[in-house]
Amino acid sequence: MNHRTSRLPGTGRTLQPAEKREIKQRGVLLSAPGFVLLLAALVVYRSAGVTDASWGAIAWLAGATAVEVGLMWWIARAGWTESFSWDPDFIYVPLVGAALLLGSYLLVVPEARDVLLVAWFVALLFGAGMLGLRGVMYLGTIMTVIYVGTVALHVRHGGTIEPAREAIRIGLLVGVHGFAGLVFRRLRQSRQEKRTLRKELEREAVTDPLTGLYNRRFLMERLRSEVDSLERYGGECSVVMLDLDHFKRYNDSHGHVAGDEVLEQLARVCVNAARDADVVARYGGEEFTLVLPDTPWREGVEAAERLRRAVEGAAFEGAEVLPRGRLTVSLGVAGYPDHATSADGLIQMADRALYRAKEAGRNCVRAASETQLSFGSMDGSVSPTRSDGEA
């Protein structure tokens, strides 16, 4: 079993691709009202005679805006952004598109460049928390080049400018991008810190602090979910309850610190003996539980026996104080739907089987059903042959 998956589970809800696409689509559509306001401002400039841009040119800008917003929306909807490893949040592509669109506005209505520059910085706010200093400066460089290029074209076609004022604008454009980059970097760091803290809190909520395995709460939630799925679609699963033999004697001899180290080592043995799909949890004290999806109870007994042997063969420090000179476990197995059809019922039946394993002399496996065969035993149990002759 994958050790990292078992001991440090990721518990935060992962967005599905369709949900991610929907969020990106909403982000694109949110920019549309801003462009509409800018186009309305250009209409006001034209109506007031501030600019001599033609109505046809402004209509062309409206069409280009619709195409740009529609294209970005389609890219998000089609899922193409999933291949943008360099832009996973779909920020750079829309902002570069917005910069090019604003450059077109500047070419047609250069008199509105102050308003359009303010609009650009508003557009940058969409990247707050996701863009860092480098990203802002990268986008700022693109916008500055576009701005300088449109001013140069304006002059080339007979337009007039005030060089000192344009120099101030360009200087402010560079300076504000630098300041915004520093602010955005801090926002992104804060966002990442909060995300890390949230994941840590989520992990702690479902894991046992000593062993790093899933805790009892998560185990029951996962088992109920598994049972619900089996009720809808059919199938089988097994639950294995495991308990350390003579653990109190070990603690009394070596102390609880050494006992905790044994529990940690036992957790590793359980994880290594399980499959990727299995759920390994600390049920409480020295009891551990495994949920084995898609596993009939007979196969669950086989898996429990392999685990019993793995524990018996592991080297646990200080095990010489135990009756057999080694650390052993007793295990009980119950299966859905043969033994129970609810999560609580499966736990109860596996626990009863575990109790019978204890009564049978420990270091053995018992199944919940005593009337069914398993490994040739008439009581549905595994009674391995041991070097000390005890069954």
Short mmCIF file of the C-alpha atoms (twelve columns), coordinates in Angstrom:
data_MODEL
# 
_entry.id   MODEL 
# 
loop_
_atom_site.group_PDB 
_atom_site.id 
_atom_site.type_symbol 
_atom_site.label_atom_id 
_atom_site.label_alt_id 
_atom_site.label_comp_id 
_atom_site.label_asym_id 
_atom_site.label_seq_id 
_atom_site.Cartn_x 
_atom_site.Cartn_y 
_atom_site.Cartn_z 
_atom_site.pdbx_PDB_model_num 
ATOM 1   C CA . MET A 1   0.000   0.000   0.000   1 
ATOM 2   C CA . ASN A 2   1.163   3.503   -0.716  1 
ATOM 3   C CA . HIS A 3   2.610   4.628   2.604   1 
ATOM 4   C CA . ARG A 4   2.004   8.309   2.074   1 
ATOM 5   C CA . THR A 5   -1.611  7.815   1.049   1 
ATOM 6   C CA . SER A 6   -2.358  5.653   4.056   1 
ATOM 7   C CA . ARG A 7   -0.687  7.684   6.758   1 
ATOM 8   C CA . LEU A 8   -1.071  11.233  5.512   1 
ATOM 9   C CA . PRO A 9   -4.320  11.288  3.566   1 
ATOM 10  C CA . GLY A 10  -5.396  14.262  1.560   1 
ATOM 11  C CA . THR A 11  -8.784  15.092  2.937   1 
ATOM 12  C CA . GLY A 12  -9.733  18.351  1.313   1 
ATOM 13  C CA . ARG A 13  -12.395 18.050  -1.345  1 
ATOM 14  C CA . THR A 14  -10.863 18.018  -4.809  1 
ATOM 15  C CA . LEU A 15  -12.729 19.921  -7.480  1 
ATOM 16  C CA . GLN A 16  -13.778 17.865  -10.459 1 
ATOM 17  C CA . PRO A 17  -12.627 19.022  -13.941 1 
ATOM 18  C CA . ALA A 18  -16.178 20.121  -14.813 1 
ATOM 19  C CA . GLU A 19  -16.337 22.251  -11.658 1 
ATOM 20  C CA . LYS A 20  -12.977 23.861  -12.454 1 
ATOM 21  C CA . ARG A 21  -14.146 24.663  -15.961 1 
ATOM 22  C CA . GLU A 22  -17.329 26.223  -14.612 1 
ATOM 23  C CA . ILE A 23  -15.375 28.459  -12.222 1 
ATOM 24  C CA . LYS A 24  -13.131 29.644  -15.060 1 
ATOM 25  C CA . GLN A 25  -16.138 30.303  -17.281 1 
ATOM 26  C CA . ARG A 26  -17.701 32.436  -14.553 1 
ATOM 27  C CA . GLY A 27  -14.462 34.377  -14.220 1 
ATOM 28  C CA . VAL A 28  -14.459 35.163  -17.946 1 
ATOM 29  C CA . LEU A 29  -18.096 36.208  -17.925 1 
ATOM 30  C CA . LEU A 30  -17.414 38.455  -14.921 1 
ATOM 31  C CA . SER A 31  -15.065 40.517  -17.103 1 
ATOM 32  C CA . ALA A 32  -17.777 41.191  -19.690 1 
ATOM 33  C CA . PRO A 33  -19.554 43.989  -17.707 1 
ATOM 34  C CA . GLY A 34  -16.204 45.780  -17.337 1 
ATOM 35  C CA . PHE A 35  -15.676 45.812  -21.089 1 
ATOM 36  C CA . VAL A 36  -19.244 47.000  -21.585 1 
ATOM 37  C CA . LEU A 37  -18.555 49.949  -19.265 1 
ATOM 38  C CA . LEU A 38  -15.396 50.791  -21.180 1 
ATOM 39  C CA . LEU A 39  -17.253 50.703  -24.490 1 
ATOM 40  C CA . ALA A 40  -19.916 52.933  -22.960 1 
ATOM 41  C CA . ALA A 41  -17.160 55.369  -21.930 1 
ATOM 42  C CA . LEU A 42  -15.845 55.420  -25.513 1 
ATOM 43  C CA . VAL A 43  -19.364 56.173  -26.759 1 
ATOM 44  C CA . VAL A 44  -19.540 59.084  -24.297 1 
ATOM 45  C CA . TYR A 45  -16.157 60.364  -25.536 1 
ATOM 46  C CA . ARG A 46  -17.426 60.225  -29.124 1 
ATOM 47  C CA . SER A 47  -20.795 61.791  -28.316 1 
ATOM 48  C CA . ALA A 48  -19.142 64.637  -26.389 1 
ATOM 49  C CA . GLY A 49  -16.725 65.305  -29.235 1 
ATOM 50  C CA . VAL A 50  -13.665 64.503  -27.147 1 
ATOM 51  C CA . THR A 51  -12.488 62.113  -29.857 1 
ATOM 52  C CA . ASP A 52  -12.972 62.049  -33.599 1 
ATOM 53  C CA . ALA A 53  -13.005 58.237  -33.751 1 
ATOM 54  C CA . SER A 54  -15.681 56.975  -36.123 1 
ATOM 55  C CA . TRP A 55  -18.765 55.164  -34.950 1 
ATOM 56  C CA . GLY A 56  -17.772 52.326  -37.226 1 
ATOM 57  C CA . ALA A 57  -14.436 51.975  -35.426 1 
ATOM 58  C CA . ILE A 58  -16.170 51.892  -32.063 1 
ATOM 59  C CA . ALA A 59  -18.603 49.295  -33.392 1 
ATOM 60  C CA . TRP A 60  -15.580 47.264  -34.542 1 
ATOM 61  C CA . LEU A 61  -14.183 47.450  -31.007 1 
ATOM 62  C CA . ALA A 62  -17.492 46.158  -29.653 1 
ATOM 63  C CA . GLY A 63  -17.350 43.227  -32.049 1 
ATOM 64  C CA . ALA A 64  -13.719 42.496  -31.180 1 
ATOM 65  C CA . THR A 65  -14.621 42.580  -27.487 1 
ATOM 66  C CA . ALA A 66  -17.439 40.089  -27.977 1 
ATOM 67  C CA . VAL A 67  -15.110 37.786  -29.925 1 
ATOM 68  C CA . GLU A 68  -12.366 37.998  -27.268 1 
ATOM 69  C CA . VAL A 69  -14.716 37.303  -24.346 1 
ATOM 70  C CA . GLY A 70  -16.431 34.524  -26.298 1 
ATOM 71  C CA . LEU A 71  -13.094 32.935  -27.211 1 
ATOM 72  C CA . MET A 72  -11.874 32.948  -23.602 1 
ATOM 73  C CA . TRP A 73  -15.185 31.493  -22.455 1 
ATOM 74  C CA . TRP A 74  -14.950 28.739  -25.046 1 
ATOM 75  C CA . ILE A 75  -11.346 27.907  -24.098 1 
ATOM 76  C CA . ALA A 76  -12.469 27.498  -20.480 1 
ATOM 77  C CA . ARG A 77  -15.579 25.512  -21.426 1 
ATOM 78  C CA . ALA A 78  -13.717 23.168  -23.766 1 
ATOM 79  C CA . GLY A 79  -11.227 22.329  -21.025 1 
ATOM 80  C CA . TRP A 80  -8.221  23.449  -23.036 1 
ATOM 81  C CA . THR A 81  -6.901  25.178  -19.927 1 
ATOM 82  C CA . GLU A 82  -6.164  21.757  -18.412 1 
ATOM 83  C CA . SER A 83  -3.197  21.495  -20.797 1 
ATOM 84  C CA . PHE A 84  -1.867  24.932  -19.770 1 
ATOM 85  C CA . SER A 85  0.663   23.735  -17.189 1 
ATOM 86  C CA . TRP A 86  2.139   27.237  -17.150 1 
ATOM 87  C CA . ASP A 87  -1.265  28.820  -16.476 1 
ATOM 88  C CA . PRO A 88  -3.258  26.371  -14.315 1 
ATOM 89  C CA . ASP A 89  -5.471  29.118  -12.871 1 
ATOM 90  C CA . PHE A 90  -6.223  30.524  -16.338 1 
ATOM 91  C CA . ILE A 91  -5.019  34.020  -15.435 1 
ATOM 92  C CA . TYR A 92  -2.256  34.878  -17.897 1 
ATOM 93  C CA . VAL A 93  -4.130  34.026  -21.071 1 
ATOM 94  C CA . PRO A 94  -7.222  36.173  -20.300 1 
ATOM 95  C CA . LEU A 95  -5.103  39.078  -19.036 1 
ATOM 96  C CA . VAL A 96  -2.863  39.043  -22.100 1 
ATOM 97  C CA . GLY A 97  -6.049  38.994  -24.179 1 
ATOM 98  C CA . ALA A 98  -7.387  41.942  -22.167 1 
ATOM 99  C CA . ALA A 99  -4.109  43.844  -22.698 1 
ATOM 100 C CA . LEU A 100 -4.342  43.350  -26.468 1 
ATOM 101 C CA . LEU A 101 -7.980  44.424  -26.430 1 
ATOM 102 C CA . LEU A 102 -7.184  47.563  -24.432 1 
ATOM 103 C CA . GLY A 103 -4.387  48.267  -26.894 1 
ATOM 104 C CA . SER A 104 -7.021  48.263  -29.655 1 
ATOM 105 C CA . TYR A 105 -9.111  50.693  -27.626 1 
ATOM 106 C CA . LEU A 106 -6.061  52.951  -27.272 1 
ATOM 107 C CA . LEU A 107 -5.462  52.918  -31.009 1 
ATOM 108 C CA . VAL A 108 -9.035  53.941  -31.803 1 
ATOM 109 C CA . VAL A 109 -9.615  56.369  -28.916 1 
ATOM 110 C CA . PRO A 110 -6.185  57.551  -27.671 1 
ATOM 111 C CA . GLU A 111 -7.873  60.367  -25.746 1 
ATOM 112 C CA . ALA A 112 -9.204  57.779  -23.291 1 
ATOM 113 C CA . ARG A 113 -5.817  56.369  -22.353 1 
ATOM 114 C CA . ASP A 114 -6.026  57.448  -18.689 1 
ATOM 115 C CA . VAL A 115 -9.344  55.625  -18.283 1 
ATOM 116 C CA . LEU A 116 -8.032  52.587  -20.126 1 
ATOM 117 C CA . LEU A 117 -4.907  52.396  -17.967 1 
ATOM 118 C CA . VAL A 118 -7.070  52.464  -14.854 1 
ATOM 119 C CA . ALA A 119 -9.171  49.697  -16.402 1 
ATOM 120 C CA . TRP A 120 -6.029  47.633  -16.912 1 
ATOM 121 C CA . PHE A 121 -5.106  47.805  -13.246 1 
ATOM 122 C CA . VAL A 122 -8.658  46.831  -12.335 1 
ATOM 123 C CA . ALA A 123 -8.293  43.826  -14.633 1 
ATOM 124 C CA . LEU A 124 -5.097  42.865  -12.812 1 
ATOM 125 C CA . LEU A 125 -7.115  42.480  -9.627  1 
ATOM 126 C CA . PHE A 126 -8.523  39.255  -11.085 1 
ATOM 127 C CA . GLY A 127 -5.068  37.791  -10.472 1 
ATOM 128 C CA . ALA A 128 -4.882  38.823  -6.814  1 
ATOM 129 C CA . GLY A 129 -3.791  35.863  -4.730  1 
ATOM 130 C CA . MET A 130 -2.616  33.932  -7.795  1 
ATOM 131 C CA . LEU A 131 -0.065  36.235  -9.412  1 
ATOM 132 C CA . GLY A 132 3.263   36.973  -7.771  1 
ATOM 133 C CA . LEU A 133 5.841   39.673  -8.406  1 
ATOM 134 C CA . ARG A 134 7.238   37.958  -11.480 1 
ATOM 135 C CA . GLY A 135 3.804   37.384  -12.984 1 
ATOM 136 C CA . VAL A 136 2.702   40.983  -12.479 1 
ATOM 137 C CA . MET A 137 5.941   42.322  -13.946 1 
ATOM 138 C CA . TYR A 138 5.603   39.975  -16.915 1 
ATOM 139 C CA . LEU A 139 2.090   41.225  -17.629 1 
ATOM 140 C CA . GLY A 140 3.129   44.790  -16.835 1 
ATOM 141 C CA . THR A 141 5.897   44.585  -19.435 1 
ATOM 142 C CA . ILE A 142 3.410   43.411  -22.057 1 
ATOM 143 C CA . MET A 143 1.002   46.236  -21.231 1 
ATOM 144 C CA . THR A 144 3.789   48.842  -21.199 1 
ATOM 145 C CA . VAL A 145 5.024   47.701  -24.620 1 
ATOM 146 C CA . ILE A 146 1.466   47.844  -25.962 1 
ATOM 147 C CA . TYR A 147 0.962   51.309  -24.520 1 
ATOM 148 C CA . VAL A 148 4.223   52.687  -25.894 1 
ATOM 149 C CA . GLY A 149 3.458   51.101  -29.277 1 
ATOM 150 C CA . THR A 150 -0.002  52.658  -29.496 1 
ATOM 151 C CA . VAL A 151 1.365   56.088  -28.547 1 
ATOM 152 C CA . ALA A 152 4.058   55.743  -31.232 1 
ATOM 153 C CA . LEU A 153 1.447   54.780  -33.847 1 
ATOM 154 C CA . HIS A 154 -0.712  57.685  -32.748 1 
ATOM 155 C CA . VAL A 155 2.182   60.099  -33.329 1 
ATOM 156 C CA . ARG A 156 3.088   58.451  -36.613 1 
ATOM 157 C CA . HIS A 157 -0.420  59.049  -37.947 1 
ATOM 158 C CA . GLY A 158 -0.304  62.741  -37.134 1 
ATOM 159 C CA . GLY A 159 -1.514  62.717  -33.561 1 
ATOM 160 C CA . THR A 160 -0.044  65.024  -30.952 1 
ATOM 161 C CA . ILE A 161 1.148   64.185  -27.465 1 
ATOM 162 C CA . GLU A 162 2.850   65.913  -24.560 1 
ATOM 163 C CA . PRO A 163 6.173   64.070  -24.158 1 
ATOM 164 C CA . ALA A 164 6.558   65.007  -20.473 1 
ATOM 165 C CA . ARG A 165 3.049   63.780  -19.633 1 
ATOM 166 C CA . GLU A 166 3.564   60.555  -21.554 1 
ATOM 167 C CA . ALA A 167 6.882   59.987  -19.805 1 
ATOM 168 C CA . ILE A 168 5.091   60.398  -16.460 1 
ATOM 169 C CA . ARG A 169 2.384   57.968  -17.550 1 
ATOM 170 C CA . ILE A 170 4.914   55.363  -18.609 1 
ATOM 171 C CA . GLY A 171 6.912   55.839  -15.406 1 
ATOM 172 C CA . LEU A 172 3.752   55.427  -13.333 1 
ATOM 173 C CA . LEU A 173 2.805   52.377  -15.385 1 
ATOM 174 C CA . VAL A 174 6.115   50.706  -14.532 1 
ATOM 175 C CA . GLY A 175 6.136   51.867  -10.907 1 
ATOM 176 C CA . VAL A 176 2.566   50.819  -10.153 1 
ATOM 177 C CA . HIS A 177 3.219   47.389  -11.647 1 
ATOM 178 C CA . GLY A 178 6.224   46.996  -9.369  1 
ATOM 179 C CA . PHE A 179 4.231   48.005  -6.297  1 
ATOM 180 C CA . ALA A 180 1.284   45.832  -7.332  1 
ATOM 181 C CA . GLY A 181 3.677   42.923  -7.825  1 
ATOM 182 C CA . LEU A 182 4.959   43.227  -4.260  1 
ATOM 183 C CA . VAL A 183 1.400   43.400  -2.893  1 
ATOM 184 C CA . PHE A 184 0.281   40.472  -5.036  1 
ATOM 185 C CA . ARG A 185 3.264   38.393  -3.926  1 
ATOM 186 C CA . ARG A 186 2.289   38.893  -0.308  1 
ATOM 187 C CA . LEU A 187 -1.347  38.065  -1.089  1 
ATOM 188 C CA . ARG A 188 -0.305  34.861  -2.839  1 
ATOM 189 C CA . GLN A 189 1.941   33.877  0.057   1 
ATOM 190 C CA . SER A 190 -0.924  34.494  2.472   1 
ATOM 191 C CA . ARG A 191 -3.257  32.439  0.279   1 
ATOM 192 C CA . GLN A 192 -0.778  29.560  0.144   1 
ATOM 193 C CA . GLU A 193 -0.234  29.699  3.909   1 
ATOM 194 C CA . LYS A 194 -3.985  29.557  4.522   1 
ATOM 195 C CA . ARG A 195 -4.353  26.664  2.086   1 
ATOM 196 C CA . THR A 196 -1.536  24.767  3.795   1 
ATOM 197 C CA . LEU A 197 -3.056  25.436  7.219   1 
ATOM 198 C CA . ARG A 198 -6.489  24.334  6.022   1 
ATOM 199 C CA . LYS A 199 -5.088  21.094  4.616   1 
ATOM 200 C CA . GLU A 200 -3.206  20.458  7.834   1 
ATOM 201 C CA . LEU A 201 -6.336  21.011  9.907   1 
ATOM 202 C CA . GLU A 202 -8.314  18.736  7.607   1 
ATOM 203 C CA . ARG A 203 -5.608  16.081  7.859   1 
ATOM 204 C CA . GLU A 204 -5.528  16.299  11.636  1 
ATOM 205 C CA . ALA A 205 -9.316  15.972  11.783  1 
ATOM 206 C CA . VAL A 206 -9.230  12.512  10.188  1 
ATOM 207 C CA . THR A 207 -5.907  11.071  11.318  1 
ATOM 208 C CA . ASP A 208 -4.617  9.522   14.484  1 
ATOM 209 C CA . PRO A 209 -1.852  11.773  15.883  1 
ATOM 210 C CA . LEU A 210 0.315   8.871   17.084  1 
ATOM 211 C CA . THR A 211 0.343   6.526   14.094  1 
ATOM 212 C CA . GLY A 212 -0.657  8.871   11.274  1 
ATOM 213 C CA . LEU A 213 -3.323  6.390   10.178  1 
ATOM 214 C CA . TYR A 214 -6.931  7.338   9.618   1 
ATOM 215 C CA . ASN A 215 -8.860  7.762   12.846  1 
ATOM 216 C CA . ARG A 216 -12.083 6.089   13.933  1 
ATOM 217 C CA . ARG A 217 -14.234 8.978   12.764  1 
ATOM 218 C CA . PHE A 218 -12.938 8.865   9.207   1 
ATOM 219 C CA . LEU A 219 -13.059 5.074   9.202   1 
ATOM 220 C CA . MET A 220 -16.775 5.033   9.965   1 
ATOM 221 C CA . GLU A 221 -17.513 7.737   7.385   1 
ATOM 222 C CA . ARG A 222 -15.577 5.814   4.749   1 
ATOM 223 C CA . LEU A 223 -17.183 2.496   5.686   1 
ATOM 224 C CA . ARG A 224 -20.694 3.979   5.562   1 
ATOM 225 C CA . SER A 225 -19.915 5.438   2.152   1 
ATOM 226 C CA . GLU A 226 -18.651 2.042   0.981   1 
ATOM 227 C CA . VAL A 227 -21.773 0.287   2.240   1 
ATOM 228 C CA . ASP A 228 -24.028 2.874   0.571   1 
ATOM 229 C CA . SER A 229 -22.224 2.279   -2.710  1 
ATOM 230 C CA . LEU A 230 -22.565 -1.491  -2.338  1 
ATOM 231 C CA . GLU A 231 -26.289 -1.161  -1.648  1 
ATOM 232 C CA . ARG A 232 -26.759 0.809   -4.865  1 
ATOM 233 C CA . TYR A 233 -24.449 -1.041  -7.210  1 
ATOM 234 C CA . GLY A 234 -23.834 -4.407  -5.551  1 
ATOM 235 C CA . GLY A 235 -20.573 -6.030  -4.587  1 
ATOM 236 C CA . GLU A 236 -18.766 -7.146  -1.452  1 
ATOM 237 C CA . CYS A 237 -16.321 -5.815  1.076   1 
ATOM 238 C CA . SER A 238 -14.580 -7.037  4.216   1 
ATOM 239 C CA . VAL A 239 -13.740 -5.469  7.552   1 
ATOM 240 C CA . VAL A 240 -10.794 -6.692  9.623   1 
ATOM 241 C CA . MET A 241 -10.455 -5.868  13.315  1 
ATOM 242 C CA . LEU A 242 -6.989  -6.351  14.818  1 
ATOM 243 C CA . ASP A 243 -5.884  -6.266  18.438  1 
ATOM 244 C CA . LEU A 244 -2.416  -6.610  19.957  1 
ATOM 245 C CA . ASP A 245 -1.987  -9.629  22.191  1 
ATOM 246 C CA . HIS A 246 -0.831  -9.040  25.792  1 
ATOM 247 C CA . PHE A 247 -0.189  -5.352  25.109  1 
ATOM 248 C CA . LYS A 248 -0.808  -4.407  28.740  1 
ATOM 249 C CA . ARG A 249 2.019   -6.695  29.778  1 
ATOM 250 C CA . TYR A 250 4.326   -4.980  27.291  1 
ATOM 251 C CA . ASN A 251 3.362   -1.535  28.602  1 
ATOM 252 C CA . ASP A 252 3.814   -2.619  32.204  1 
ATOM 253 C CA . SER A 253 7.302   -3.935  31.405  1 
ATOM 254 C CA . HIS A 254 8.623   -1.175  29.135  1 
ATOM 255 C CA . GLY A 255 6.413   1.829   29.756  1 
ATOM 256 C CA . HIS A 256 3.923   3.683   27.616  1 
ATOM 257 C CA . VAL A 257 6.552   5.473   25.498  1 
ATOM 258 C CA . ALA A 258 7.861   2.125   24.285  1 
ATOM 259 C CA . GLY A 259 4.257   0.988   23.818  1 
ATOM 260 C CA . ASP A 260 3.583   3.980   21.588  1 
ATOM 261 C CA . GLU A 261 6.622   3.079   19.480  1 
ATOM 262 C CA . VAL A 262 5.231   -0.422  19.044  1 
ATOM 263 C CA . LEU A 263 1.896   0.990   17.890  1 
ATOM 264 C CA . GLU A 264 3.691   3.166   15.350  1 
ATOM 265 C CA . GLN A 265 5.652   0.196   14.057  1 
ATOM 266 C CA . LEU A 266 2.537   -1.937  13.909  1 
ATOM 267 C CA . ALA A 267 0.836   0.804   11.873  1 
ATOM 268 C CA . ARG A 268 3.668   0.599   9.334   1 
ATOM 269 C CA . VAL A 269 3.336   -3.175  9.126   1 
ATOM 270 C CA . CYS A 270 -0.418  -2.848  8.481   1 
ATOM 271 C CA . VAL A 271 0.115   -0.221  5.792   1 
ATOM 272 C CA . ASN A 272 2.761   -2.266  4.015   1 
ATOM 273 C CA . ALA A 273 0.564   -5.378  4.072   1 
ATOM 274 C CA . ALA A 274 -2.516  -3.593  2.687   1 
ATOM 275 C CA . ARG A 275 -3.459  -2.595  -0.858  1 
ATOM 276 C CA . ASP A 276 -3.763  0.929   -2.233  1 
ATOM 277 C CA . ALA A 277 -7.555  0.713   -2.146  1 
ATOM 278 C CA . ASP A 278 -7.705  -0.495  1.468   1 
ATOM 279 C CA . VAL A 279 -8.406  1.820   4.389   1 
ATOM 280 C CA . VAL A 280 -6.167  1.327   7.410   1 
ATOM 281 C CA . ALA A 281 -7.258  3.020   10.636  1 
ATOM 282 C CA . ARG A 282 -6.536  3.042   14.327  1 
ATOM 283 C CA . TYR A 283 -9.841  2.189   15.935  1 
ATOM 284 C CA . GLY A 284 -8.684  2.964   19.459  1 
ATOM 285 C CA . GLY A 285 -6.045  1.890   21.963  1 
ATOM 286 C CA . GLU A 286 -4.217  -1.108  20.503  1 
ATOM 287 C CA . GLU A 287 -7.062  -1.930  18.086  1 
ATOM 288 C CA . PHE A 288 -6.693  -1.336  14.345  1 
ATOM 289 C CA . THR A 289 -9.261  -1.738  11.569  1 
ATOM 290 C CA . LEU A 290 -8.942  -2.372  7.857   1 
ATOM 291 C CA . VAL A 291 -11.671 -1.899  5.276   1 
ATOM 292 C CA . LEU A 292 -11.055 -4.024  2.172   1 
ATOM 293 C CA . PRO A 293 -13.234 -2.903  -0.778  1 
ATOM 294 C CA . ASP A 294 -14.248 -5.428  -3.439  1 
ATOM 295 C CA . THR A 295 -13.167 -8.244  -1.142  1 
ATOM 296 C CA . PRO A 296 -15.420 -11.217 -0.194  1 
ATOM 297 C CA . TRP A 297 -15.054 -12.254 3.436   1 
ATOM 298 C CA . ARG A 298 -13.124 -15.414 2.565   1 
ATOM 299 C CA . GLU A 299 -10.503 -13.308 0.771   1 
ATOM 300 C CA . GLY A 300 -10.636 -10.957 3.735   1 
ATOM 301 C CA . VAL A 301 -9.680  -13.885 5.977   1 
ATOM 302 C CA . GLU A 302 -6.745  -14.644 3.680   1 
ATOM 303 C CA . ALA A 303 -5.646  -11.012 3.854   1 
ATOM 304 C CA . ALA A 304 -5.977  -11.041 7.634   1 
ATOM 305 C CA . GLU A 305 -3.835  -14.189 7.823   1 
ATOM 306 C CA . ARG A 306 -1.135  -12.559 5.707   1 
ATOM 307 C CA . LEU A 307 -1.206  -9.592  8.040   1 
ATOM 308 C CA . ARG A 308 -1.012  -11.856 11.100  1 
ATOM 309 C CA . ARG A 309 2.072   -13.522 9.700   1 
ATOM 310 C CA . ALA A 310 3.635   -10.170 8.813   1 
ATOM 311 C CA . VAL A 311 3.212   -8.970  12.402  1 
ATOM 312 C CA . GLU A 312 4.473   -12.244 13.840  1 
ATOM 313 C CA . GLY A 313 7.541   -12.071 11.634  1 
ATOM 314 C CA . ALA A 314 8.368   -8.434  12.372  1 
ATOM 315 C CA . ALA A 315 11.070  -7.573  14.889  1 
ATOM 316 C CA . PHE A 316 9.577   -5.545  17.745  1 
ATOM 317 C CA . GLU A 317 12.035  -4.369  20.370  1 
ATOM 318 C CA . GLY A 318 11.331  -5.712  23.848  1 
ATOM 319 C CA . ALA A 319 8.955   -8.442  22.645  1 
ATOM 320 C CA . GLU A 320 10.827  -11.030 24.731  1 
ATOM 321 C CA . VAL A 321 8.654   -10.105 27.738  1 
ATOM 322 C CA . LEU A 322 5.564   -11.465 25.966  1 
ATOM 323 C CA . PRO A 323 4.413   -15.084 26.411  1 
ATOM 324 C CA . ARG A 324 5.714   -16.316 23.059  1 
ATOM 325 C CA . GLY A 325 8.761   -14.074 23.003  1 
ATOM 326 C CA . ARG A 326 7.350   -12.116 20.071  1 
ATOM 327 C CA . LEU A 327 4.576   -9.670  19.404  1 
ATOM 328 C CA . THR A 328 1.410   -11.159 17.912  1 
ATOM 329 C CA . VAL A 329 -2.087  -10.020 17.023  1 
ATOM 330 C CA . SER A 330 -5.577  -11.499 16.994  1 
ATOM 331 C CA . LEU A 331 -7.894  -10.666 14.114  1 
ATOM 332 C CA . GLY A 332 -11.615 -10.844 13.367  1 
ATOM 333 C CA . VAL A 333 -13.166 -10.615 9.899   1 
ATOM 334 C CA . ALA A 334 -16.698 -9.739  8.767   1 
ATOM 335 C CA . GLY A 335 -18.013 -9.347  5.234   1 
ATOM 336 C CA . TYR A 336 -20.762 -7.454  3.461   1 
ATOM 337 C CA . PRO A 337 -23.413 -8.702  2.810   1 
ATOM 338 C CA . ASP A 338 -22.917 -12.165 4.337   1 
ATOM 339 C CA . HIS A 339 -22.416 -11.060 7.936   1 
ATOM 340 C CA . ALA A 340 -23.935 -7.565  8.074   1 
ATOM 341 C CA . THR A 341 -25.415 -4.952  5.758   1 
ATOM 342 C CA . SER A 342 -24.530 -1.792  7.681   1 
ATOM 343 C CA . ALA A 343 -21.279 -0.154  8.707   1 
ATOM 344 C CA . ASP A 344 -22.029 -0.493  12.423  1 
ATOM 345 C CA . GLY A 345 -23.083 -4.097  11.909  1 
ATOM 346 C CA . LEU A 346 -19.846 -4.961  10.122  1 
ATOM 347 C CA . ILE A 347 -17.765 -3.443  12.908  1 
ATOM 348 C CA . GLN A 348 -19.808 -5.290  15.528  1 
ATOM 349 C CA . MET A 349 -19.506 -8.638  13.764  1 
ATOM 350 C CA . ALA A 350 -15.765 -8.217  13.153  1 
ATOM 351 C CA . ASP A 351 -15.319 -7.276  16.811  1 
ATOM 352 C CA . ARG A 352 -17.174 -10.420 17.924  1 
ATOM 353 C CA . ALA A 353 -14.957 -12.524 15.670  1 
ATOM 354 C CA . LEU A 354 -11.923 -10.798 17.191  1 
ATOM 355 C CA . TYR A 355 -13.193 -11.699 20.675  1 
ATOM 356 C CA . ARG A 356 -13.450 -15.343 19.612  1 
ATOM 357 C CA . ALA A 357 -9.884  -15.185 18.297  1 
ATOM 358 C CA . LYS A 358 -8.800  -14.025 21.741  1 
ATOM 359 C CA . GLU A 359 -10.717 -16.867 23.367  1 
ATOM 360 C CA . ALA A 360 -9.120  -19.354 20.964  1 
ATOM 361 C CA . GLY A 361 -5.661  -18.570 22.329  1 
ATOM 362 C CA . ARG A 362 -4.734  -15.383 20.434  1 
ATOM 363 C CA . ASN A 363 -2.439  -15.013 17.405  1 
ATOM 364 C CA . CYS A 364 -5.125  -16.310 15.042  1 
ATOM 365 C CA . VAL A 365 -7.877  -15.174 12.705  1 
ATOM 366 C CA . ARG A 366 -11.586 -15.773 13.149  1 
ATOM 367 C CA . ALA A 367 -14.382 -15.017 10.703  1 
ATOM 368 C CA . ALA A 368 -17.787 -13.740 11.795  1 
ATOM 369 C CA . SER A 369 -19.581 -16.776 10.337  1 
ATOM 370 C CA . GLU A 370 -18.994 -20.019 12.187  1 
ATOM 371 C CA . THR A 371 -21.061 -22.049 9.754   1 
ATOM 372 C CA . GLN A 372 -19.028 -21.343 6.605   1 
ATOM 373 C CA . LEU A 373 -15.745 -22.814 5.486   1 
ATOM 374 C CA . SER A 374 -12.453 -20.948 5.334   1 
ATOM 375 C CA . PHE A 375 -9.048  -22.587 4.824   1 
ATOM 376 C CA . GLY A 376 -10.676 -25.965 5.411   1 
ATOM 377 C CA . SER A 377 -11.806 -25.039 8.930   1 
ATOM 378 C CA . MET A 378 -15.358 -25.897 9.942   1 
ATOM 379 C CA . ASP A 379 -15.769 -22.748 12.005  1 
ATOM 380 C CA . GLY A 380 -14.880 -20.273 9.302   1 
ATOM 381 C CA . SER A 381 -11.559 -19.450 10.938  1 
ATOM 382 C CA . VAL A 382 -7.865  -19.588 10.301  1 
ATOM 383 C CA . SER A 383 -5.949  -21.433 12.978  1 
ATOM 384 C CA . PRO A 384 -2.337  -21.254 11.862  1 
ATOM 385 C CA . THR A 385 0.213   -23.718 13.078  1 
ATOM 386 C CA . ARG A 386 2.714   -22.006 15.338  1 
ATOM 387 C CA . SER A 387 6.114   -22.890 16.623  1 
ATOM 388 C CA . ASP A 388 4.831   -22.949 20.182  1 
ATOM 389 C CA . GLY A 389 2.139   -25.447 19.225  1 
ATOM 390 C CA . GLU A 390 -0.725  -23.183 20.296  1 
ATOM 391 C CA . ALA A 391 -3.675  -22.893 17.898  1 
# 
